[in-house]
Amino acid sequence: MKPWHGIITATATPFRDDLSVDFDRYAEHVRWLAANDTHGVVTNGSLGEYQVLTSEERAKMLVTAIEAAPKGFNVVAGVGAYGANESRKWAEHAAEVGAQALMLLPPTSYRANDEEVIAHYKEVGKVGLPIIAYNNPFDTKIDLIPELVGKIADAVPNVVAIKEFSGDVRRVWKIHHHAPRIEVLVGADDVLLELATGGVVGWIAGFPNAMPKESAEIYNLALAGKFMEAAPAYAAVHSLFMWDSRKEFIQAIKVAMEAVGRYGGPTRLPRLPLPAHDAAQLKKDIAQALDFYAKRKK
């Protein structure tokens, strides 16, 4: 299996109550995901709150994941940063410590034009590791539209895949047309089934942090083309999965982790706990998902 294939969980960072990083707990979480039907992890992605980690913490998160990962369980390094020089530094670190692939946003501090975006990917591509381009136009204000993905594919041979997070399920077909060698990964949990109808090879996922086996069941049915068999479970979890496309996705996923007996922990500023009305809705969405699986076991 290629390092970007299968369910690659974008891991949450476990902060203690004093907001220090609990690296032992993170290592345990990586091992738990490996034992529960997923195929790899992404460290230092958006869900991992990479923007508020120190350089030392960010480096140690990746090393911790690599040391905890059992054989055959892949570790992808998130190397998003303000510009190409910083992203390349993190890519070089990833290569040194043994990451199998990179996940790379466009520049995050500047609304770059097409030529600048391509130059960004070229610079990080010099490190040589396979790159998953990450399309998140909501955070970066840069939309990796299929035509631009095709240009990146032509210019940077080691860009091998794209995490598609635009929410537009038509994109998968357009990417196949404009960039046929680029493999598509589901980038948002609430479009898993829809994007799978167009042909995907993986899922960079959020809610497997809390529900890995349940998520894996839906994913495996979808990739096998058994969409009607996957539909009842997908319908039950979809309201919960929709939180992955909201700006409060980190808090929501951590709350869901706590609800199933995992450690989620707090977030660092600027993120605060969910407001009461959001927390109440999230509680209902978690209950709907868990009730479905509890009833099915009876």
N, C-alpha and C positions, 0 to 999 in steps of 0.2 A: 504494500500500500504506500502510495506517495505521501509525503508528510502533510500535505494539505487536503488529503482525501478523508472522508468519514466525518464523524462528529468531533469537532475541535472546540472545546469549551473555552470561551473567553472568561478567564477566571477572575473572581472578585478578590480583592486584597483584604485579608483579615486584620483589621486594626483592633488593638486592645482598647479598653475604656480610656486609657491615657493617650490614645491615638498613635502609639508606636506599633510597628508591624510585628505580628506574631509569625515568625518564619517557620517555627515548628508546626504550627497549626496549618500553615499553607502547604508544607510538605505532606502532611497527612491528607489534606484535601486533594492534592494531585494523585496520591496513591489510591484514594477512595474513588475518584473519577475513573482511574485506570481499571479498577475492579468492578465497575458498574456500567459496562457496555459502551463506553466512549473510546475514542481513538487518539486523543491528544489534547493539549491545552495551548492557549495563547496567553503569554504573560504580558503585562504592561500595555494592555489595550485600554480602550475607553472605559470598559467595565472595571478594569483594575485601577482606575483613578491615577494613571501614569502622570498626569499633569501636576499632581500634588505630592509626588514622591521625590525624595532627594535623589541625587545621582547614585549615592551609595545604596540606598534602598532599592532603586530600580535595578541596579546591577545584581544585587543579591537575590531579588525575586526570580530572575532568570536562572541564576546558578542553582537556587533552591529547587526550582521545578525540574531542571535537568538531573540533578542528583537524586530526586525522589522518583522520577519516572522509571518504571520498569522497562525491560527490553521490549522494543516494538511499540512503545507508547511515545508519540511524537511531541516535541516541544517547539512551538513557533514563537519567535520573539517579535513582540510589537515594537517597532522602531519609529513610530510617529514623533514628530518634533517640529519646532518652528521652521527649520530650514534644512537643506540637504546636508550641510556640514555636520549638524548634530545628529541627524538620522544616520549618516554614514558612520559616525563614531559608534552609535549603538549597534549598527550592523556589524562593524568590525569586532566589537565585544561579543556579539552573538556567535560569530564564526569562531572566535577564540575559545569560547566555553562549550561549544558543541551543539548549538541549536540547529535544527534541521531545515528551517525556512524562516522567512521574515514576513511580517505583515506591515505594509507601508501606506500611510495616508499621503495625500498631496501635502504641500506646505500648509501649515495650520495657522500661520500668522499673516498671510498675505494672499489676496485673491489673484492668484497667478493666471496668466494666459496659457494657451495650449503649449506654446514653445517652452515656457518656463516650467510647466508641469512635466513635460517630457525630459527636460534637463535635470529636474529633481530626481526622477526615476533612473535616469542614466547614471547620475553620480552615485547613488546608493547601489545600483546594479554592478558597479565596479568591484564590490566586495565578493561577488560571485555566488552567493547563496540564492536559492529560488525565492522569488518575491510574489506575495499575494498583494495585489493592489487593493486598497480599501476605499470604496466609494461611500463617503458619508457627507453628502452635500449640506446637511443640517449643521454639522460642527465646523466644517472647513470652508463653507461657502464656495466650494469648487465641486462641480458635478462632473464626474468621469462618465460622460455620455458615451454610448457605444462607439461613435465615430472617433472620439479621443482615445478610447481603449484600443482601437485598431491602430492608431498612430503610435501609442506606447508599445504595443506588441511588435510593431515593425522596428522600433528603435532600440528596444531593450530585450534581448533574447531571454534573459532569465526572469522576466515577469511572466509567470506561468498561469496565474489565476486571478480572479477578482472576487472580493467579498462585496456583494451587491446589496446595498442598504438604502437605496433610493425609495423603496416601497412601491415602485412601479413594476408590476409583475410582467409587463410586456418587454422589459429590458432584456430578459434572458434570450429571447428570440433575436433581438437586434444585436446583442453581443455575439451570438453564434454567427450572424451574418457579417458583421464588420470586423470581428476579431476571432476567426474560427479556431485558432489554436489555443485561445485563452479559455481555461476551464472556469466554470461559474460555481461559486459557493453561495449558498443561502446566507444572507447577512443579517436578517431580522427574523426573530422567531415566529412572528405572526404572518409570514408569507411562505412558510416552509412547504406546505402542500401545493400552493399555487406555483411557486418557482420550480418545484420538482417536476411538474408536468412538462416543463420545457427542457429538462435535461440538466442536472447538476451532479457534481461529484463529491460535494461535502457541504457542511453546515458549520459556520462559526457561530456558536450558539451561546445564549445567556442562561436560560432556565434549566439546562442540565446541571448547573451548579446546585440546584435543589431537587430536580427530578430527572436524573440521568437515564434510568431504565425506561421510564415512561416516555421520555423524549426519543430514546433509541427505537422503541417499538414503532412510533409514528414515522420516524425517519426511514427505517428499514422497509416498512410497508410502502411508503411513498416511492422510494428508489426502485422497488420491485414493480411499480406500476399498479399496486393494489390500493388505489385511491379510495374506493368505496369502503374497503375494510378499515382504512385509516381514519375515515371521516368521523365516526362517533367519538373517538378519543380526541381527535383534533378539535372537534366542536366543544368538547368539555373543557379543554385547556386554552381555547383561543382567547377568551377574555383576559386570562392571565398572561398569555404570550404577548398580547397587545401592549403590555407595559414595556416590553423590550424596545418599542418604537417611541416611547415617551422620554422626555428629558429626565424624568425621575426614575429611569430604568435601574440605576444602581441601587437606590434605596429599596425599590420594589423587589429586586432579586434577592437582596440580603434579607428582607423580611420573609420572603418565601423560604429561604434556607432555614431560618429560625423556626418556621412553622412545621418543617419536616424533621426537626431535630438536629440540623446542621448548625454550625456557627456562621452567622453572617456578620455581626458586629456593626459598629458605627461607620459613618463616612466622615471624611475630612471636609472642612470648609473649602469651597463655598456651599457644599451640600449639607442641608440640615435634615432631620427626620421629616417624614411626610406630614403635611397638614392633616388635621383630623378628618376632613371629608374625603381626602384621597386615601388615607389609611383605612377608613371604613369600607370604601369600595374595593380596595386591594384585598382586604380580609374576605369579602364576599367572593371575589374571583378565585382566591386560593381555596376557599371552602368548596366551590363548585368543582374545581379540578380534583381535589382530594376525595370528595364524595363519590365522584364517578368511579375512581379506582377502588374505593372501599366497597362500593356496591357490587362491582364486578368480581371481587374476591369471594363474595358470599355464595 
